[in-house]
Structures are given as structure tokens and as C-alpha cells.
Amino acid sequence: MFGLFKKNPTKELEKQHKRLMEEAVAVQRSGDLRAYAEKISEAEKLMDKIVELNKK
């Protein structure tokens, strides 16, 4: 009953992951591959957190 109004933490992380991936594509298209690699790295770390939370 009390869990009814609790937010799902993975949804917010998935939104952040999607936003990071979109930013990475935009940066890649602009030609800055170093910044692209950083964005992809951040997105992968975030995806690891999502997978870890889903295991619980």
C-alpha cells in the first residue's frame, strides 16, 4: 500500500540514459569524437546502474 506512490528509480535513470545518448549522437555529428566518447562512457555507467537496480 505504501509502495503505491513510490517512484520507480530506474525510469529516471533510463530518461537520463536516453538524453545522454541523444547528446552523444549530436556531438558525434558535430565532429568532436573525444566528447562523444565521454558521453558514451557516461551512458554506459548509467546503464550499468540501471541493470544493477533491475537485478534487485
A tleap script that builds the chain and sets N, CA, C and O, in Angstrom:
source leaprc.protein.ff14SB
mol = sequence {
  NMET PHE GLY LEU PHE LYS LYS ASN PRO THR
  LYS GLU LEU GLU LYS GLN HIE LYS ARG LEU
  MET GLU GLU ALA VAL ALA VAL GLN ARG SER
  GLY ASP LEU ARG ALA TYR ALA GLU LYS ILE
  SER GLU ALA GLU LYS LEU MET ASP LYS ILE
  VAL GLU LEU ASN LYS CLYS
}
set mol.1.N position { 0.814 -1.185 0.000 }
set mol.1.CA position { 0.000 0.000 0.000 }
set mol.1.C position { 0.863 1.256 0.000 }
set mol.1.O position { 0.584 2.207 -0.731 }
set mol.2.N position { 1.907 1.260 0.816 }
set mol.2.CA position { 2.742 2.453 0.879 }
set mol.2.C position { 3.677 2.562 -0.316 }
set mol.2.O position { 4.178 3.647 -0.612 }
set mol.3.N position { 3.918 1.456 -1.002 }
set mol.3.CA position { 4.745 1.474 -2.196 }
set mol.3.C position { 4.006 1.994 -3.412 }
set mol.3.O position { 4.600 2.160 -4.478 }
set mol.4.N position { 2.729 2.251 -3.265 }
set mol.4.CA position { 1.901 2.701 -4.376 }
set mol.4.C position { 2.381 4.037 -4.945 }
set mol.4.O position { 2.370 4.240 -6.159 }
set mol.5.N position { 2.802 4.945 -4.063 }
set mol.5.CA position { 3.199 6.279 -4.508 }
set mol.5.C position { 4.706 6.436 -4.641 }
set mol.5.O position { 5.198 7.538 -4.881 }
set mol.6.N position { 5.431 5.354 -4.487 }
set mol.6.CA position { 6.885 5.398 -4.598 }
set mol.6.C position { 7.283 5.429 -6.068 }
set mol.6.O position { 6.775 4.639 -6.864 }
set mol.7.N position { 8.179 6.327 -6.430 }
set mol.7.CA position { 8.628 6.437 -7.811 }
set mol.7.C position { 9.598 5.316 -8.141 }
set mol.7.O position { 10.353 4.847 -7.288 }
set mol.8.N position { 9.559 4.904 -9.380 }
set mol.8.CA position { 10.461 3.874 -9.866 }
set mol.8.C position { 11.804 4.540 -10.207 }
set mol.8.O position { 11.858 5.351 -11.131 }
set mol.9.N position { 12.880 4.221 -9.488 }
set mol.9.CA position { 14.157 4.901 -9.734 }
set mol.9.C position { 14.757 4.579 -11.098 }
set mol.9.O position { 15.529 5.378 -11.627 }
set mol.10.N position { 14.426 3.446 -11.670 }
set mol.10.CA position { 15.012 3.102 -12.968 }
set mol.10.C position { 14.434 3.949 -14.095 }
set mol.10.O position { 15.116 4.189 -15.091 }
set mol.11.N position { 13.198 4.404 -13.959 }
set mol.11.CA position { 12.605 5.233 -15.014 }
set mol.11.C position { 13.396 6.527 -15.195 }
set mol.11.O position { 13.678 6.937 -16.321 }
set mol.12.N position { 13.747 7.160 -14.092 }
set mol.12.CA position { 14.504 8.414 -14.159 }
set mol.12.C position { 15.895 8.163 -14.754 }
set mol.12.O position { 16.382 8.960 -15.557 }
set mol.13.N position { 16.524 7.068 -14.364 }
set mol.13.CA position { 17.838 6.743 -14.910 }
set mol.13.C position { 17.750 6.428 -16.406 }
set mol.13.O position { 18.649 6.780 -17.169 }
set mol.14.N position { 16.677 5.771 -16.821 }
set mol.14.CA position { 16.501 5.482 -18.243 }
set mol.14.C position { 16.308 6.767 -19.047 }
set mol.14.O position { 16.791 6.875 -20.174 }
set mol.15.N position { 15.604 7.738 -18.470 }
set mol.15.CA position { 15.434 9.034 -19.141 }
set mol.15.C position { 16.786 9.727 -19.301 }
set mol.15.O position { 17.089 10.283 -20.356 }
set mol.16.N position { 17.592 9.687 -18.243 }
set mol.16.CA position { 18.917 10.298 -18.306 }
set mol.16.C position { 19.782 9.587 -19.341 }
set mol.16.O position { 20.530 10.232 -20.075 }
set mol.17.N position { 19.682 8.260 -19.402 }
set mol.17.CA position { 20.471 7.488 -20.373 }
set mol.17.C position { 20.071 7.865 -21.793 }
set mol.17.O position { 20.929 8.062 -22.654 }
set mol.18.N position { 18.775 7.965 -22.035 }
set mol.18.CA position { 18.292 8.333 -23.364 }
set mol.18.C position { 18.780 9.728 -23.755 }
set mol.18.O position { 19.194 9.958 -24.892 }
set mol.19.N position { 18.725 10.655 -22.796 }
set mol.19.CA position { 19.186 12.026 -23.061 }
set mol.19.C position { 20.677 12.048 -23.378 }
set mol.19.O position { 21.109 12.750 -24.293 }
set mol.20.N position { 21.466 11.282 -22.624 }
set mol.20.CA position { 22.905 11.223 -22.869 }
set mol.20.C position { 23.213 10.649 -24.253 }
set mol.20.O position { 24.107 11.131 -24.949 }
set mol.21.N position { 22.470 9.622 -24.642 }
set mol.21.CA position { 22.696 9.019 -25.958 }
set mol.21.C position { 22.349 10.001 -27.078 }
set mol.21.O position { 23.045 10.062 -28.092 }
set mol.22.N position { 21.274 10.768 -26.894 }
set mol.22.CA position { 20.912 11.768 -27.897 }
set mol.22.C position { 21.968 12.858 -27.987 }
set mol.22.O position { 22.310 13.309 -29.080 }
set mol.23.N position { 22.489 13.283 -26.830 }
set mol.23.CA position { 23.554 14.281 -26.827 }
set mol.23.C position { 24.807 13.727 -27.486 }
set mol.23.O position { 25.498 14.445 -28.209 }
set mol.24.N position { 25.104 12.453 -27.243 }
set mol.24.CA position { 26.292 11.830 -27.831 }
set mol.24.C position { 26.194 11.815 -29.349 }
set mol.24.O position { 27.177 12.092 -30.036 }
set mol.25.N position { 25.030 11.498 -29.874 }
set mol.25.CA position { 24.844 11.480 -31.328 }
set mol.25.C position { 25.033 12.883 -31.900 }
set mol.25.O position { 25.660 13.056 -32.946 }
set mol.26.N position { 24.487 13.882 -31.207 }
set mol.26.CA position { 24.629 15.261 -31.684 }
set mol.26.C position { 26.093 15.689 -31.677 }
set mol.26.O position { 26.555 16.350 -32.607 }
set mol.27.N position { 26.814 15.317 -30.636 }
set mol.27.CA position { 28.235 15.674 -30.542 }
set mol.27.C position { 29.039 14.949 -31.618 }
set mol.27.O position { 29.954 15.519 -32.212 }
set mol.28.N position { 28.687 13.684 -31.864 }
set mol.28.CA position { 29.395 12.916 -32.885 }
set mol.28.C position { 29.200 13.550 -34.258 }
set mol.28.O position { 30.138 13.633 -35.051 }
set mol.29.N position { 27.991 13.989 -34.530 }
set mol.29.CA position { 27.709 14.605 -35.830 }
set mol.29.C position { 28.439 15.921 -36.003 }
set mol.29.O position { 28.730 16.333 -37.126 }
set mol.30.N position { 28.737 16.587 -34.885 }
set mol.30.CA position { 29.476 17.844 -34.979 }
set mol.30.C position { 30.961 17.595 -35.203 }
set mol.30.O position { 31.694 18.509 -35.581 }
set mol.31.N position { 31.411 16.353 -34.971 }
set mol.31.CA position { 32.792 16.001 -35.267 }
set mol.31.C position { 33.703 15.915 -34.060 }
set mol.31.O position { 34.891 15.630 -34.213 }
set mol.32.N position { 33.191 16.150 -32.880 }
set mol.32.CA position { 34.016 16.095 -31.671 }
set mol.32.C position { 33.967 14.688 -31.082 }
set mol.32.O position { 33.140 14.390 -30.220 }
set mol.33.N position { 34.862 13.832 -31.558 }
set mol.33.CA position { 34.836 12.427 -31.158 }
set mol.33.C position { 35.275 12.214 -29.717 }
set mol.33.O position { 34.851 11.250 -29.081 }
set mol.34.N position { 36.108 13.087 -29.198 }
set mol.34.CA position { 36.530 12.964 -27.798 }
set mol.34.C position { 35.339 13.184 -26.854 }
set mol.34.O position { 35.141 12.423 -25.907 }
set mol.35.N position { 34.554 14.227 -27.122 }
set mol.35.CA position { 33.374 14.495 -26.310 }
set mol.35.C position { 32.341 13.379 -26.494 }
set mol.35.O position { 31.632 13.022 -25.553 }
set mol.36.N position { 32.263 12.832 -27.707 }
set mol.36.CA position { 31.364 11.704 -27.973 }
set mol.36.C position { 31.744 10.510 -27.102 }
set mol.36.O position { 30.874 9.874 -26.506 }
set mol.37.N position { 33.021 10.206 -27.027 }
set mol.37.CA position { 33.488 9.076 -26.219 }
set mol.37.C position { 33.163 9.289 -24.740 }
set mol.37.O position { 32.803 8.342 -24.041 }
set mol.38.N position { 33.287 10.522 -24.265 }
set mol.38.CA position { 32.955 10.819 -22.867 }
set mol.38.C position { 31.468 10.620 -22.596 }
set mol.38.O position { 31.091 10.062 -21.565 }
set mol.39.N position { 30.622 11.077 -23.524 }
set mol.39.CA position { 29.171 10.922 -23.363 }
set mol.39.C position { 28.783 9.441 -23.368 }
set mol.39.O position { 27.951 9.010 -22.571 }
set mol.40.N position { 29.383 8.676 -24.259 }
set mol.40.CA position { 29.092 7.247 -24.337 }
set mol.40.C position { 29.545 6.550 -23.058 }
set mol.40.O position { 28.860 5.657 -22.559 }
set mol.41.N position { 30.684 6.952 -22.535 }
set mol.41.CA position { 31.187 6.366 -21.291 }
set mol.41.C position { 30.227 6.640 -20.143 }
set mol.41.O position { 29.933 5.744 -19.351 }
set mol.42.N position { 29.737 7.866 -20.048 }
set mol.42.CA position { 28.762 8.218 -19.012 }
set mol.42.C position { 27.483 7.391 -19.179 }
set mol.42.O position { 26.919 6.907 -18.198 }
set mol.43.N position { 27.035 7.236 -20.419 }
set mol.43.CA position { 25.816 6.482 -20.686 }
set mol.43.C position { 25.989 5.010 -20.309 }
set mol.43.O position { 25.056 4.389 -19.801 }
set mol.44.N position { 27.163 4.455 -20.551 }
set mol.44.CA position { 27.415 3.059 -20.189 }
set mol.44.C position { 27.422 2.872 -18.680 }
set mol.44.O position { 26.908 1.873 -18.177 }
set mol.45.N position { 27.998 3.821 -17.955 }
set mol.45.CA position { 27.994 3.740 -16.490 }
set mol.45.C position { 26.562 3.812 -15.960 }
set mol.45.O position { 26.196 3.094 -15.030 }
set mol.46.N position { 25.775 4.673 -16.553 }
set mol.46.CA position { 24.383 4.808 -16.149 }
set mol.46.C position { 23.612 3.525 -16.444 }
set mol.46.O position { 22.784 3.100 -15.638 }
set mol.47.N position { 23.877 2.912 -17.586 }
set mol.47.CA position { 23.205 1.662 -17.930 }
set mol.47.C position { 23.603 0.550 -16.962 }
set mol.47.O position { 22.778 -0.300 -16.625 }
set mol.48.N position { 24.851 0.548 -16.513 }
set mol.48.CA position { 25.285 -0.427 -15.517 }
set mol.48.C position { 24.490 -0.262 -14.213 }
set mol.48.O position { 24.115 -1.252 -13.584 }
set mol.49.N position { 24.237 0.987 -13.810 }
set mol.49.CA position { 23.436 1.237 -12.616 }
set mol.49.C position { 22.010 0.726 -12.806 }
set mol.49.O position { 21.426 0.141 -11.893 }
set mol.50.N position { 21.457 0.950 -13.988 }
set mol.50.CA position { 20.091 0.509 -14.275 }
set mol.50.C position { 20.006 -1.016 -14.185 }
set mol.50.O position { 19.078 -1.559 -13.586 }
set mol.51.N position { 20.974 -1.692 -14.780 }
set mol.51.CA position { 20.985 -3.156 -14.751 }
set mol.51.C position { 21.123 -3.654 -13.310 }
set mol.51.O position { 20.468 -4.620 -12.918 }
set mol.52.N position { 21.967 -2.998 -12.532 }
set mol.52.CA position { 22.158 -3.394 -11.145 }
set mol.52.C position { 20.870 -3.226 -10.337 }
set mol.52.O position { 20.533 -4.083 -9.520 }
set mol.53.N position { 20.158 -2.136 -10.560 }
set mol.53.CA position { 18.891 -1.910 -9.855 }
set mol.53.C position { 17.813 -2.910 -10.276 }
set mol.53.O position { 16.981 -3.310 -9.462 }
set mol.54.N position { 17.832 -3.308 -11.541 }
set mol.54.CA position { 16.836 -4.257 -12.019 }
set mol.54.C position { 17.079 -5.667 -11.480 }
set mol.54.O position { 16.155 -6.479 -11.419 }
set mol.55.N position { 18.309 -5.952 -11.094 }
set mol.55.CA position { 18.623 -7.281 -10.536 }
set mol.55.C position { 18.011 -7.464 -9.148 }
set mol.55.O position { 17.724 -8.587 -8.734 }
set mol.56.N position { 17.818 -6.378 -8.447 }
set mol.56.CA position { 17.308 -6.457 -7.074 }
set mol.56.C position { 15.853 -6.790 -7.018 }
set mol.56.O position { 15.285 -6.891 -5.930 }
savepdb mol mol.pdb
quit
